[in-house]
Amino acid sequence: MRRKPKIPLKVELKIDSSLKGRFNILIESIEARALDISPSGIGMLSEIFLPQGVLVDLQFKIKHRIVKIKGEIRSAISVGEGLSRLGIKFVNLNKKESRLIKDFIEEHEKRRPVRLKLSSKGFDYGKRK
């Protein structure tokens, strides 16, 4: 099976202005790199640490279409070298956006070769053709 190359997905995050004072956030927007995406959320690598509970407006491009989605920071972990891993849950995702994300996932999903096969001769473990 031929693997497709990894497609970098750059995401712009805009912080909900009503929360800036509450969380002491001084920036309005940042750009981050998507690490993974699912129908319910996105994992990103950011140079800015954003605490749990911060609401953000996400914007990214899939298939020449700009997707704008609201999200909530559900996890934020410092990974060193001034970077943070952010886990963001999508909020109020509509059917059109959901379908676009699911299609993107199916198109770019990395599948590993099967390591355990059941055949008429028994199990084949770790053998590659």
Secondary structure in CASP SS format (residue, H / E / C, confidence):
PFRMAT SS
TARGET T0000
AUTHOR 0000-0000-0000
METHOD secondary structure of the structure
MODEL  1
M C 1.00
R C 1.00
R C 1.00
K C 1.00
P C 1.00
K C 1.00
I C 1.00
P C 1.00
L C 1.00
K E 1.00
V E 1.00
E E 1.00
L E 1.00
K E 1.00
I E 1.00
D C 1.00
S H 1.00
S H 1.00
L H 1.00
K H 1.00
G H 1.00
R H 1.00
F H 1.00
N C 1.00
I C 1.00
L C 1.00
I C 1.00
E C 1.00
S E 1.00
I E 1.00
E E 1.00
A E 1.00
R E 1.00
A E 1.00
L E 1.00
D E 1.00
I E 1.00
S E 1.00
P C 1.00
S C 1.00
G E 1.00
I E 1.00
G E 1.00
M E 1.00
L E 1.00
S E 1.00
E C 1.00
I C 1.00
F C 1.00
L C 1.00
P C 1.00
Q C 1.00
G C 1.00
V C 1.00
L E 1.00
V E 1.00
D E 1.00
L E 1.00
Q E 1.00
F E 1.00
K E 1.00
I E 1.00
K C 1.00
H C 1.00
R E 1.00
I E 1.00
V E 1.00
K E 1.00
I E 1.00
K E 1.00
G E 1.00
E E 1.00
I E 1.00
R E 1.00
S E 1.00
A E 1.00
I E 1.00
S E 1.00
V E 1.00
G E 1.00
E C 1.00
G C 1.00
L E 1.00
S E 1.00
R E 1.00
L E 1.00
G E 1.00
I E 1.00
K E 1.00
F E 1.00
V E 1.00
N C 1.00
L C 1.00
N C 1.00
K H 1.00
K H 1.00
E H 1.00
S H 1.00
R H 1.00
L H 1.00
I H 1.00
K H 1.00
D H 1.00
F H 1.00
I H 1.00
E H 1.00
E H 1.00
H H 1.00
E C 1.00
K C 1.00
R C 1.00
R C 1.00
P C 1.00
V C 1.00
R C 1.00
L E 1.00
K E 1.00
L E 1.00
S E 1.00
S C 1.00
K C 1.00
G E 1.00
F E 1.00
D E 1.00
Y E 1.00
G C 1.00
K C 1.00
R C 1.00
K C 1.00
END
